[in-house]
Amino acid sequence: MVAEEQWVISQGLCVRLFAKLPKPAFDFLTFEEAQRLVSAVEPEWIPLVLVRLKTGLRQGELMGPQWTDVDLQRGKLHVRRTLWRGVSGLPKGGRERTVDLPGSALEALRRHRHLRGPYVFCQEDGQPLTDGLMNGPLRRALKLAAICREQSRIGWHDLRHTYGSHLAMRGIPLTVIKELMGHATIDTTERYAHLSPDTRREAVGVLDRPFAPVCDIRATRMEAASNHP
């Protein structure tokens, strides 16, 4: 250090560099557990749980949508804000995105339509939901559905992981999952890579299929040219 060399300090600070920590493990519900959860949750909370499972919105994004952000005709939800501890802001990463609503979530939102205020999910007086208010209904539904883990407790964030995991298990490309979940980089999305079917093996498998009939390339080109004026 320059300060040490010029006797400004007697000894330089020893800074230990830490190795990069592995990404933390995550939990998610199986397809069957997700269905049990929806069946067990109290009726007024079904739309919230379904939207979480079927769109993977972050916690603040789940509390932030207003009815003007929901296109019930086209089945789309515009993620324009996040709401956390009463403070509204842009979604994580500073950019808006649009997610498609599958039929189950769309129908639940249509039935959920209310006039209590601008927020889609809110309290009886129209005020936005809070993290504390959301935890109770989820815990009760998990208990009723007999969904538990030995070393941890399923929380709302695990429902977001369920969304990403189910997409990967259905063979959706990681690049698409990245956009749907609003990840800033593909590195975050790669945590779901091990759940994807072996699409590379399936891709190279087409090389062993029977040969396509041999065609006359020259004749094909002449025919195509004759069709143009």
N, C-alpha and C positions, 0 to 999 in steps of 0.2 A: 504494500500500500504506500502511496505517496506520502501520506501523513506520517506514517511510521518511519519512512526513509528520511524525512526532514525533521525528525525528533519532535513532531507536534504531539504525538502520543507515544507512549513507551512500547506498546504492543498492539498489533492489529487484532481486530475481532476475528474470532474463528467461527465461520459460518458453515454449518454442516448441510450439505445438499441432500435432500430426501429423494429417494427413488419414486418414480411415478406410481401411484397407487392404482391397483386394478379397479375397474368399474364395479360399483356395488351390485350385489345380486338383487334381483327383483322377483316379485311374486305376481301371479295372475290366476284368474279363474279358468277352469276348463270350460268347454262349451256347455257341458251338462250343469256345472255349478252356476254358470251365469244365468241359465234358464231357471234354476231353482231360486236364485236370488231375486229375479224379477217376479217370480210367483209368490215369494214370501214378503216382499216389501209392502208397506202400507200403501193403499191406493193413491193417496195424494202425492206420494213420492215416486211413483212408477215413472212418470215422464222424466224426472231428473236422473234417475238411475239408468233408464234406457238411453237417454242422450249421452250420458257419460260412457256407457258401454259401446255405443254405436258410432260415436264421433271422436272419442279420446280427448276431449277438451281438458285443458289443465284446470285446476281448481278455481283460479281467478277468472278464467275464461268461461267456466260453467256458471258462475254467479253474475257475469257481466252482460249476457245477451239481452237485448230489448226486442220487443215485437217487431220493430222496424228492421231488425237484422234477420228476421226469419221470412223466407219466401215459401209459404205453404203451397203455392201453386206449382213451383218448380222443384220443391223438395230440397232447398238449400239453406244453409245457415252461414251467415257472414260473421266471421270472428273479427270484430272491430275494436274490442276493448277488453281489458281485464279489470276486475274489481277485487281489491284485497284490503281488508280492514278499513273499508269505507273510502278508499282512495281509488279513483278510476284512472287508467292509463292504457297505453297501447299494449297489445299482446307481446309476449316475450319475443325478443329479437327485433322489436320495433316495426313489425310489418303485419298487415292484415292478411287474412286468407279466407277462403270459402270452402266449406266442407259439404258433401252431399249427405242427405238424411235418408237412411234406408226406410223401407215402408213402416216397420214397427215403430221407430222413433217419430216418424212424420205423423202417423195416426195418433200416437200418444200426445203430441203437441197440439193437434187439432182438437182433441177432447179436452186438453188442458187450457185452452184459450180462455182468458179472464179479462176483467176490466179493473183490476185492483191497482194498476199502475203500468208504467212502461216496461218494467223488468219481467222477463219470461218466468223466471223462478224467483219468488219473493215471499215475504211474510204476509200475514192476513191484512196488514195495514198498507201493503204495497212497498214496504221498505225491503232493500236487498237482503238476501240470505247472508248468514255468517258461517264461518267454519264450524263454530261450536254448535249451531243449530242443525247442521247437516250430519254431524257425527252420530247422534243418537239414533235416528231412523236406520242408518246403515248397520249399526251394531245390532239392533233388534232384528233386522232382516237376516243378517248373517247367522245369528243364533237360532232363529226359527228355521232357517234352511239347513242347519247343521253343517255350516261351512266354517272350518277352523284350521289352524295351523299349529304345530307343536312349538315352534320357536318364534313365532311372530303373530301379529294380528293383521288381518286384511283391512286396508283402509281405502279411502277414495282414490289415492294415487295408484293403487294396485288395479283399480278399474280402468285407468288410463293404460296401464301396461297390458291389461287384458285385451284392449282394443288393438294395440300394436301386435301382440302375440297372435291373436286370432287372424289378423290379416296375413301375417307371415305363414301361419299354418295352412292358410288357404292358397298359398302360392303367389301372393301379391308381391311384385318386385320391391326391394328395399327402397329404391329411388321414389317409388310412388308412396310408400309408407312414410318416408321422410317428409314429403309435401303435405300429406294428410295430417300428420301430427305436428307440423310446424317446427321441425327440428332445424337448427341453424346449419348443421353439417351432417354428413352421412355417418360420421363416427358414432354419433348418439344412436342412430337407427340400427347400427350393426349389432347391437345387443340382442336383436331378434333374429339374427342370421341363422343361429343354430336350430331355429324352429322351422325354417323354410324347407320344403321338400327338395330333394336333390335334382333341381332343374337342370344343372349342367349335365348330369348323366343322361337325363331324358333328352336333352338337346342333341348330344352326340349320337344318341341312339338312332336318330333318323338316318344316319349314314349307312346303317345296315338294312334299311328298307329296300324292297325290290326296286330295280332301276326303272325310271320313268321311260315310257316309249321314246325311241329316238326320233327326233323330228328333223325335217330338212330346213336348216336355218336359212339358207339362201332363198328357198321358196317362200318361207314365212316373211322374210323381209320384202320380197317382191310383191307379195299379196298386200302387206301393210302399205307399201308405197302406192299401189294402185287405188287404194281407198281414199287417198288424199287428192284433192283437185290440183 
